Amino acid sequence: MAKTALITGASSGLGAEFARQLAARGAALVLVARDRGALDELAGDLKAQYGVAVEVLAADLVSQDGLDAVAARVGDPERPVEVLVNNAGFGLGLDFAANDIADEERHLDLHVRATMRLTHAALGAMLERGHGRVINVASVAAFMPRGTYGAVKAWVVSFSRWANATYSPRGVTVTAVCPGFTHTNFHERMGLAPGREGVPPLMWLDAADVVRAGLRDAAAGRAVSIPSLRYKVLVGAVRLLPASLAARLAATGR
């Protein structure tokens, strides 16, 4: 794979794991996140281990300037991006009424507006070439009532389903990867120490397994990827539950 992949939220967690696995496949990388120092450190490790070209682009996707800069890089016809991974995101408490509305607006902008804008930038160039992949990191929360996090991820899944059906006949696939609780620093960034997330041990997934399954499903052209059998079963079961019971189940963990 002598192609270029651009990954947002690449400094840690699933983003860094996408970078490692794509580099292992020979892809050149563009790593995007706010933390330039963390990106430089990861870039150095990937260059040393895999011998691939790595470009660092420090940007805040909630800011207009940052989003514009990344969109321009995604759509640059002189430096084509073959794989776009929209991974950047963060979580909030489940009590919408108690959350700061400015945080909720940033949350919406990052998960929905940035995903939409960068996918639009990618599609233009990819459709002109007749090939490309977009991977949008969503969540199993998309399939259950789980605050505004579930709501924004439901948008990502619906958007990806539609885009894949529309553009895959023209050579461009769009896949929503929907992991459950995964061992990353996601919860620590919400202020929850490891072991304090309220999540049963059985429900945790390994980041490497999630990314491996997501890349496999994207390569197969699937619109939705739900890593692990246990979460496939859970999503199917939740759809059959009354809304009130589904909401109580979805409140498990943070």
Secondary structure, DSSP 4 states (H G I P E B T S, - for coil): ---EEEEESTTSHHHHHHHHHHHHTT-EEEEEES-HHHHHHHHHHHHHHH---EEEEE--TTSHHHHHHHHHHHT-TTS--SEEEE-------S-GGGS-HHHHHHHHIIIIIHHHHHHHHHHHHHHHHT-EEEEEE--GGGGS--HHHHHHHHHHHHHHHHHHHHHGGGTEEEEEE---SEESSTTGGGT--TT-S---GGG-EEHHHHHHHHHHHHHTT-SEE--SHHHHHHHHHHTTS-HHHHHHHHTS--
